[in-house]
Amino acid sequence: LTAFILVSVLALGLAHEWLQKGLEWTE
């Protein structure tokens, strides 16, 4: 369970960075 939560947090972090980069690219 702990490993699953850790992976989820990492995935959310990557998704957040990708969204930020995507917003920068669109502007």
C-alpha positions as CSV (number, residue, x, y, z in Angstrom):
1,L,0.0,0.0,0.0
2,T,2.8,2.4,0.9
3,A,4.6,1.7,-2.4
4,F,1.3,2.4,-4.3
5,I,0.9,5.7,-2.5
6,L,4.5,6.6,-3.3
7,V,4.1,5.8,-7.0
8,S,0.8,7.8,-7.1
9,V,2.5,10.9,-5.5
10,L,5.4,10.6,-8.0
11,A,2.9,10.3,-10.9
12,L,1.0,13.4,-9.7
13,G,4.3,15.3,-9.4
14,L,5.2,14.4,-13.0
15,A,1.7,15.2,-14.3
16,H,1.9,18.6,-12.6
17,E,5.3,19.4,-14.2
18,W,4.0,18.3,-17.6
19,L,0.9,20.5,-17.2
20,Q,3.1,23.5,-16.2
21,K,5.4,22.9,-19.3
22,G,2.3,22.5,-21.5
23,L,0.9,25.8,-20.3
24,E,4.3,27.5,-21.0
25,W,4.4,26.0,-24.5
26,T,0.9,27.3,-25.3
27,E,1.7,30.8,-24.4
